[in-house]
Amino acid sequence: MVFVTPQTGTFSKNATLEASINQLNSDVSLARERAMHSGRKQRIVFAETTYTFYQESLDSDTWQTLETSLPFMKGVSIAGTTLSDSQLLFGVNAMPYEDPQSDLPSQVDAALTVAKTVTIGYDSETRILRISPETGYVSVDD
């Protein structure tokens, strides 16, 4: 009789990575929707193992922190991004921008002209989040 034991470590890593990319997709899509519905610019800053959401303040030309340092699941981190300065912004029309982190809301003007990506990884496995120019549509690469 032969018993086959699944490699739960690999399955667990894949499940963790898949859950993380789906959560990131959902969160970035929510920021896009929030920009359209609130009429205020939204900003996401990516760090190695976290990402933070900001919103244009109603009172001044500043960024208001919405959610601080949302962590990826344990073992998952940013493996790379094609966004300049590791941040993504959405205008009130959902158009995506990638201005420097030092820019104030009134200075946001560097609209995406090509698709940009955020790649997350767990060990040697990666998943890619893609942001479309003009529409800001967010998707996960297969």
C-alpha positions in Angstrom: 0.0 0.0 0.0 1.3 3.4 -1.0 0.3 6.6 0.8 0.7 10.0 -1.0 1.1 13.0 1.3 0.4 16.4 -0.2 3.0 19.1 0.2 1.0 21.3 2.5 3.8 23.9 2.6 3.6 24.6 -1.1 -0.2 24.6 -1.0 -0.2 26.9 2.1 2.2 29.4 0.4 0.1 29.4 -2.8 -3.1 29.9 -0.8 -1.5 32.7 1.2 -0.2 34.5 -2.0 -3.5 34.1 -3.7 -5.4 35.5 -0.7 -3.0 38.4 -0.5 -3.3 39.4 -4.2 -7.1 39.2 -4.0 -7.1 41.4 -0.9 -4.8 43.9 -2.6 -6.9 43.9 -5.7 -10.0 44.5 -3.6 -8.4 47.3 -1.6 -7.0 49.1 -4.6 -10.3 48.8 -6.4 -12.0 50.3 -3.3 -9.7 53.3 -3.4 -10.6 53.8 -7.1 -14.3 53.7 -6.2 -13.8 55.9 -3.2 -12.3 58.6 -5.4 -15.2 58.6 -7.8 -17.9 58.6 -5.1 -16.3 60.9 -2.6 -15.0 63.5 -5.1 -11.6 63.4 -3.4 -8.3 62.1 -4.7 -7.1 58.8 -3.2 -3.5 57.7 -2.7 -1.9 54.4 -1.9 1.7 54.2 -0.8 3.4 50.8 -1.0 6.1 49.7 1.4 7.9 46.3 1.6 5.3 44.5 3.6 2.5 47.0 4.0 0.5 49.6 2.1 -1.2 52.8 3.4 -4.3 54.7 2.2 -4.6 58.4 2.1 -7.4 60.8 1.0 -7.4 64.4 -0.1 -8.4 66.5 2.9 -11.5 68.7 2.6 -10.0 71.5 4.6 -6.5 71.9 3.1 -4.2 70.8 0.4 -2.9 67.9 2.3 -3.3 64.1 2.5 -5.4 62.6 5.3 -4.5 59.1 6.4 -7.4 56.7 6.1 -5.8 53.3 6.9 -2.3 53.0 8.2 0.1 50.2 7.2 -2.2 47.5 6.2 0.1 44.4 6.3 0.3 41.6 3.8 -0.1 38.1 5.2 2.9 36.7 6.9 5.7 35.8 4.4 4.2 38.0 1.6 6.0 41.2 0.5 6.3 43.6 -2.5 8.6 41.9 -4.9 8.6 44.9 -7.3 6.5 47.7 -8.9 6.6 49.7 -12.0 5.0 52.7 -10.2 7.4 55.5 -9.8 8.0 56.3 -6.1 5.9 53.2 -5.1 2.6 55.0 -5.0 -0.6 55.0 -6.9 -3.2 57.8 -6.9 -6.7 58.0 -8.2 -8.4 61.2 -9.4 -12.0 61.9 -8.9 -12.7 60.5 -12.3 -10.9 57.3 -11.3 -8.0 58.1 -13.6 -4.7 56.7 -12.1 -1.7 58.8 -11.4 1.9 58.2 -10.2 3.2 61.5 -8.9 6.0 61.7 -6.4 5.1 61.1 -2.7 6.0 64.7 -1.9 3.3 66.1 -4.2 0.3 67.7 -2.5 -3.2 66.8 -3.8 -3.3 70.0 -6.0 0.0 68.9 -7.7 -1.2 65.5 -8.9 -0.8 65.6 -12.7 1.3 62.6 -13.8 -1.5 60.4 -15.3 -0.5 56.9 -16.2 0.1 56.5 -19.9 0.9 52.8 -19.8 -0.2 49.9 -17.6 1.6 49.7 -14.3 2.1 46.8 -12.0 2.6 45.8 -8.3 4.2 42.4 -7.9 3.9 40.6 -4.6 5.8 37.5 -3.7 6.1 34.7 -1.2 9.5 32.9 -1.5 9.9 32.3 -5.2 6.2 32.6 -6.2 4.8 35.9 -7.4 1.5 37.4 -8.4 1.0 40.6 -10.3 -1.6 43.4 -9.9 -2.1 45.5 -13.0 -3.4 49.0 -13.2 -4.8 50.2 -16.6 -4.0 53.7 -17.8 -6.9 56.1 -18.3 -9.6 54.0 -16.7 -7.7 52.9 -13.6 -9.2 49.4 -13.9 -7.4 47.0 -11.5 -6.9 43.3 -12.3 -4.8 40.3 -11.3 -2.7 38.7 -14.0 -3.3 35.0 -14.6 
